[in-house]
Structure formats: structure tokens, C-alpha cells
Amino acid sequence: MNWILKIRECFESNAVLYTRHAKFEMQNEEFGQIFEHEVYEAICNREVIEEYPEDKSYPSVLIFGKTIVNRPLHGVCAYNNIENLVIVITVYQPNPELWIEYKRRKKS
């Protein structure tokens, strides 16, 4: 499945559901609140950096993207193909001390 295409189509048609967890993380992000328009920008300027095919209820992916003002964001999104809906599970600004170029986890 082309994750990026499906996710982008859903964002463009407003077929997006934010989980309670995602909303909480967006409001309480340590680097500053994340707004829905920033999530859209980052998702549309993105790449899949990890896939979680075994996730329940739907397989999901970790997406890295940057907003128009170059703010790096990670989003974990699942795709519900029955309802043609993207579910945003969480969104956060990756800590550069934990990520290499925001794309690979640093070894601890």
C-alpha cells in the first residue's frame, strides 16, 4: 500500500481522526504546542521512516516531515481502509538528542 498517498488523500479531504492521546501530546509538546495545520504541513512534506504492520486495530507508520517554517514533526498514523480515514495516533517534535537527522533513533 502506498501509505503516503492514502494519508495525504485523507488529509486533503479532511478524513482525519485525532486520538485523545494525539491531541494531548499536541497541546503539551515540550518544544511548544503543535497545531493541526502544522500536522497537515508536515504530513504533506514527509517520508515514512518506520512501519508497524502488526499494530492493532490497523497497521501504522511513523512519518517524519517538516512544516512550512521548517519545524520537524513525527506523526504515527494508521489508515482505516474500510472508512477511508487516517487516524493520527500521536504527534510530537522529535528531540534532536534522540534522533539522527530526525529519521533514525540514536543508540542508547
C-alpha positions as CSV (number, residue, x, y, z in Angstrom):
1,M,0.0,0.0,0.0
2,N,1.2,3.5,-0.8
3,W,0.9,4.9,2.8
4,I,1.9,8.4,1.8
5,L,-0.7,8.7,-1.0
6,K,-3.6,7.3,1.1
7,I,-2.7,9.5,4.1
8,R,-2.3,12.6,2.0
9,E,-5.6,12.0,0.3
10,C,-7.3,11.7,3.6
11,F,-5.8,14.9,5.0
12,E,-6.8,16.7,1.8
13,S,-10.4,15.5,2.1
14,N,-10.5,16.1,5.9
15,A,-10.9,12.4,6.6
16,V,-8.7,12.6,9.7
17,L,-9.4,11.5,13.3
18,Y,-7.0,12.6,16.0
19,T,-6.9,10.3,19.0
20,R,-7.3,11.8,22.5
21,H,-3.6,10.9,23.0
22,A,-2.5,12.8,19.9
23,K,-4.5,15.9,21.0
24,F,-2.9,15.7,24.5
25,E,0.6,15.4,23.0
26,M,0.0,18.2,20.6
27,Q,-1.2,20.6,23.4
28,N,1.6,19.6,25.8
29,E,4.6,19.2,23.4
30,E,7.8,20.1,25.3
31,F,9.0,22.2,22.3
32,G,5.8,24.2,22.0
33,Q,2.2,23.4,21.1
34,I,1.6,21.7,17.8
35,F,-1.4,22.9,15.7
36,E,-3.4,20.8,13.2
37,H,-2.3,22.9,10.3
38,E,1.3,22.0,11.2
39,V,0.5,18.3,11.3
40,Y,-1.0,18.7,7.8
41,E,2.0,20.6,6.5
42,A,4.4,18.0,8.0
43,I,2.4,15.1,6.7
44,C,2.3,16.5,3.2
45,N,6.1,17.2,3.2
46,R,7.0,13.8,4.6
47,E,8.5,10.4,4.4
48,V,7.7,7.1,6.2
49,I,10.6,6.2,8.5
50,E,9.2,3.2,10.3
51,E,6.3,0.8,9.6
52,Y,4.3,-1.1,12.2
53,P,2.4,-3.7,10.2
54,E,1.4,-5.6,13.3
55,D,-0.3,-2.7,15.1
56,K,-3.9,-3.3,16.2
57,S,-6.6,-2.2,15.2
58,Y,-4.8,-1.0,12.0
59,P,-1.2,-1.1,10.7
60,S,0.5,2.2,11.2
61,V,3.6,4.2,10.2
62,L,5.9,6.7,11.7
63,I,6.1,9.7,9.4
64,F,8.8,12.4,9.5
65,G,8.0,15.8,7.9
66,K,8.7,19.5,8.3
67,T,6.2,22.3,8.4
68,I,6.4,25.3,6.1
69,V,8.6,27.1,8.7
70,N,10.9,24.0,8.9
71,R,9.6,22.6,12.2
72,P,10.4,18.9,12.3
73,L,7.5,16.7,13.4
74,H,6.9,13.0,13.8
75,G,3.4,11.5,13.5
76,V,2.2,8.0,13.9
77,C,-0.7,7.4,11.6
78,A,-2.9,4.4,10.9
79,Y,-5.2,4.0,7.9
80,N,-8.7,2.6,8.1
81,N,-9.3,1.3,4.6
82,I,-13.0,0.5,5.3
83,E,-13.8,4.1,6.1
84,N,-11.0,5.7,4.1
85,L,-9.9,7.5,7.2
86,V,-6.5,8.4,8.7
87,I,-6.2,8.0,12.4
88,V,-3.4,10.2,14.0
89,I,-2.3,8.2,17.0
90,T,0.4,10.7,18.2
91,V,2.3,13.7,17.0
92,Y,5.5,15.2,18.5
93,Q,8.5,17.2,17.7
94,P,11.5,14.8,17.8
95,N,14.2,15.6,20.3
96,P,17.5,16.0,18.3
97,E,19.4,14.4,21.2
98,L,17.4,11.1,20.5
99,W,17.3,11.2,16.7
100,I,19.9,11.3,13.9
101,E,18.6,13.9,11.3
102,Y,15.2,13.2,12.9
103,K,15.0,9.9,10.9
104,R,16.9,7.3,12.8
105,R,16.9,6.6,16.5
106,K,20.2,7.1,18.2
107,K,21.5,4.1,20.1
108,S,21.4,4.5,23.8
